[in-house]
Amino acid sequence: MLFSACATKLTGVTVYSRPFFSSYATSLWVRFLRFSLQSHKKLEADLEKLGLTPPQFYVLATIGYAGGLPFGEIGAKMMVTVSNLTGIVDRLEDKKLVTRKRDETDRRVVHVILTDKGAKLYKSTIPQFEESVSAIFEKLNKLQQKELSALLRKLNQESSAD
């Protein structure tokens, strides 16, 4: 346990006054990391039932939402290198879910496009994925979810500005 037993209530959430670490920010980061890992494991288990890994799903979702995209854009949206993305796309291609297509104006650019089978899987997995994500956040009411979203957006904006 990261915190001592001394606690106070703040808007329905227990706040511990003496963190295990000397920096409260460190304790906050550990809690965030723990939540991230636990939620990722749940999503991973749910996606495994569909025959997908989280990275494979994220590629399908990215190109399903935006249409066929070049490797570089998919990598940027997923925050992975093109070399990491290559293996993910290879496995999706083996499953006949995506195909590669050279750009007609710049042959160096390779687009990844959903096949019909990939488009059907994308459309059927999105509702299931959203159910899984909703279950992760069900302990928070809508207002708390919006507050958390705003705080995370702020952190993301500030960290991307560095």
C-alpha positions in Angstrom: 0.0 0.0 0.0 1.4 3.3 -1.0 -0.3 5.5 1.6 -0.7 5.5 5.3 -4.1 5.0 6.9 -4.7 8.8 7.4 -7.3 9.8 4.9 -9.8 12.6 4.1 -12.7 12.8 1.7 -12.7 15.1 -1.3 -15.8 15.0 -3.6 -16.5 11.4 -2.7 -12.9 10.2 -3.2 -10.6 9.2 -0.4 -7.4 11.3 -0.4 -4.5 10.2 1.7 -2.5 12.9 3.3 0.9 11.1 3.7 2.1 9.4 0.6 4.7 6.6 0.8 6.9 8.5 -1.6 8.2 12.0 -0.6 6.6 13.4 -3.7 2.8 13.2 -4.0 3.3 13.4 -7.8 5.3 10.1 -7.7 2.5 8.4 -5.8 0.0 9.8 -8.3 2.1 8.5 -11.2 2.2 5.0 -9.6 -1.6 5.0 -9.2 -2.0 6.1 -12.8 0.4 3.5 -14.0 -1.3 0.8 -12.0 -4.7 1.8 -13.4 -3.3 1.9 -17.0 -1.8 -1.6 -16.7 -4.9 -3.1 -15.1 -7.2 -1.5 -17.8 -4.9 -2.6 -20.5 -5.0 -6.2 -19.2 -8.8 -6.2 -19.3 -8.9 -4.8 -22.8 -6.2 -7.3 -23.9 -8.4 -10.2 -22.5 -11.5 -8.9 -24.2 -9.7 -8.4 -27.6 -8.1 -11.8 -27.3 -11.6 -13.3 -27.5 -11.9 -11.6 -30.9 -8.5 -12.9 -32.1 -6.8 -9.5 -31.9 -4.0 -8.0 -29.8 -4.4 -4.4 -28.6 -1.9 -3.1 -31.2 -3.7 -5.0 -34.0 -7.0 -3.5 -32.8 -5.6 0.0 -32.6 -4.3 -0.3 -36.2 -7.8 -1.5 -37.4 -9.5 1.2 -35.4 -7.1 3.9 -36.7 -7.5 3.0 -40.4 -11.2 2.1 -40.0 -11.9 5.5 -38.7 -9.7 7.5 -41.0 -9.6 5.3 -44.1 -6.5 3.9 -45.6 -3.4 5.7 -44.2 0.3 5.7 -44.9 2.5 3.8 -42.5 4.0 6.9 -41.1 0.6 8.5 -40.2 -0.5 5.3 -38.5 2.7 5.1 -36.5 2.4 8.8 -35.5 -1.2 8.3 -34.4 -0.3 5.2 -32.4 3.0 6.6 -31.2 5.0 3.7 -32.5 7.9 3.5 -35.0 7.3 2.3 -38.5 9.5 -0.7 -37.8 7.2 -1.8 -34.9 4.2 -1.2 -37.1 5.5 -3.4 -39.9 5.1 -6.6 -37.8 1.6 -5.6 -36.6 0.5 -5.0 -40.2 2.2 -8.2 -41.4 0.1 -10.2 -38.9 -3.1 -8.3 -39.9 -2.3 -9.0 -43.5 -1.8 -12.7 -42.7 -5.3 -12.7 -41.3 -6.6 -11.0 -44.5 -7.8 -8.0 -42.5 -5.6 -5.3 -44.2 -3.7 -4.9 -47.4 -0.8 -2.6 -48.5 -1.1 -0.3 -51.4 1.6 1.9 -52.9 0.7 5.6 -53.3 0.0 6.4 -56.9 1.9 9.7 -56.9 4.8 8.7 -54.6 5.8 5.1 -54.8 7.9 5.4 -51.5 4.6 5.8 -49.6 2.7 2.7 -48.6 -0.9 2.9 -47.4 -2.6 0.3 -45.2 -6.2 -0.3 -46.2 -8.9 -2.5 -44.6 -10.1 -5.4 -46.6 -13.8 -6.2 -46.6 -13.1 -8.8 -43.9 -11.2 -6.2 -41.9 -14.0 -3.6 -42.3 -16.6 -6.1 -41.1 -14.4 -7.0 -38.1 -13.7 -3.3 -37.3 -17.5 -2.5 -37.4 -18.3 -5.4 -35.1 -15.5 -4.8 -32.6 -16.0 -1.1 -32.0 -19.2 -1.6 -29.9 -17.6 -4.5 -28.0 -14.5 -2.3 -27.4 -16.6 0.6 -26.2 -18.5 -1.7 -23.8 -15.1 -2.9 -22.4 -13.9 0.7 -21.9 -17.2 1.8 -20.4 -16.9 -1.0 -17.8 -13.4 0.3 -16.9 -14.8 3.7 -16.1 -18.2 2.7 -14.7 -17.1 3.6 -11.1 -17.0 7.3 -12.2 -20.1 9.2 -13.0 -20.3 11.3 -16.2 -19.1 14.5 -14.6 -16.1 12.7 -13.0 -15.3 11.2 -16.4 -15.4 14.6 -18.0 -13.2 16.1 -15.3 -10.7 13.2 -15.7 -10.8 13.7 -19.5 -10.1 17.4 -19.2 -7.2 16.8 -16.8 -5.6 14.2 -19.0 -6.1 16.4 -22.0 -4.2 19.2 -20.1 -1.4 16.8 -19.2 -1.1 15.5 -22.8 -1.0 19.1 -24.2 1.6 20.1 -21.7 3.8 17.0 -22.3 3.6 17.3 -26.1 4.6 20.9 -25.9 8.0 19.9 -24.3 
